[in-house]
Amino acid sequence: MNSGRPETMENLPALYTIFQGEVAMVTDYGAFIKIPGCRKQGLVHRTHMSSCRVDKPSEIVDVGDKVWVKLIGREMKNDRIKVSLSMKVVNQGTGKDLDPNNVIIEQEERRRRSFQDYTGQKITLEAVLNTTCKKCGCKGKEKKETQ
């Protein structure tokens, strides 16, 4: 492929295809895997490396390791192809698909889409610091008078 041409998805394996790739680079958030037959690399995010929690991907894989992966997503973003891979739905010894109907992948995607970000909402505090309650004498709160 000529590096001057825009990237296309034609040379990528089909969605949900399982293949063995080589670890090209390990980062804090996952590992990049060389996809055989094309010049692209795909990311195995640390959440897709194992069914257990992975804090350091470097404890799971090293550069040059051969791993079985399943292509779980591909999209065009800013004229670049983003390829998502998963190791946890493939048996690393045999390459057998542990999620043949893609149920686990679809559940995780649904959960990710339904997550709402509440960080933009304001929080109103009723207590006022450095005050003393007139009723109980405790510091750090203020009793609201009711009428």
N, C-alpha and C positions, 0 to 999 in steps of 0.2 A: 504494500500500500504506500502511496505517496504521502508524505507527512504534510504536504501543502493542501491536500484535499480535506474537506470537512468529514468528520467521523459519521459513520452510518451504523445502523444496527444489523445490517445484513450478515456480517461475518460473526456475530455473536451467536452462541448456542441458543436454542429455543428456551422460553420461560419454563422453569421447573425441571430443566435438564440437570442430570448429575454427571460430574466429571472430576478427574483428579488434576489438581493444579499445584504449582510450586509457590511457596511463600516468597514474595519479592521484598516486602518491607513490613516491619512491625512497628506500630505506634501505640500511644497510650489508649486510643479509642478502638483499636482493632488491628487487622492485618490485611495487607493487599496481596491478592493472589493472581498470578499470571494465568490468563485463560488460554489454554492450548488452541492453536489454529488461528489466533488473532493477536494483535499487538496490545489489546486492552488488558487492564487489570481491574479486578473487582474487589470490593471491600467486604470483608467479614467483620461486621461490627462486634464488639466484645459481647453484646447481648445475644449474638447468634453463634458464639463459639461453643457453648456448652449449655446444657439444661441447668447447670449450677451457676451461681454468680461468679463472674470473672472480673477481678479488679485490675490485674496486670496481664494483658494478652501475651507478653513475653514469657510468662510462666507456662503458657499452653503451647505456643509454636515458636520456632526460630526461623530465620531466613534460610531458605534452601529446603525446608521440610516439604514433603509431598503430603497433601491433605485432600480428602474427598469433600466436595462442596456441591451445593444445589443452588442454581441461579433462581433467586426469589424475586428479583425486581430489576427493571431497567427503564431508564427515562432520560429524555433530553432535557438538559438544564443549562441555559446560557450557551447554546451551541456545543455542549459537551455531553457525552453519554455517561451517566452514572449507573454502575452495575452493582447490585446488592447480592451478596452470597450468604449462605448459611452452612455451618458445619454441624450444628446440633441436630439437624433432621436427617443426617446421613451417618451410617455406621462407619467409623473411621478404619475399621479393620477390613471390611468386605466391600464397602461402597454401596451397601444396600440402603434403599430409601426407607427411613423410619416414619415418614409422613406421606404415604403414597397419594392420599386424597387432598393434601395441602391444608388440612384442618388446622393444625397448629399455626401455620403461617397466616392464615386468614383470621384466626382469633387474635393474634398479636396485632395485625394491621387494624382490625376493628377497635381494639383497645387503644391503640395509638391515636386513631382518628377521633375517638370519643373523649379523649383527655381534653379538659378545658384549662386554660391558663388564667388563674385568678390573681396574678401578681399586679395587675393594673388597678384592681379595686382598692379603694381607700378603706382604712380601718379607723373607726372612731373609738377612742378610749374614754371611759366614763370617769376613771380615777384621776386625781390631780396629785402630782408628787409634792413632797415637802409640805403636806398638810396633815392635820390631825382631825379625826372624826369627832364630831361634837357629841355623838351618842355613846360610842364605846371607848374613845380615847386612843384608838390605834393610829399609827403613823402611816402615811402614804395613801390614804383614801379620804374621800369627803362624802358625807352623807347628804343626799338630796332631800330637801324638805318637801313634804307632801302637804297639800292643802285640801 
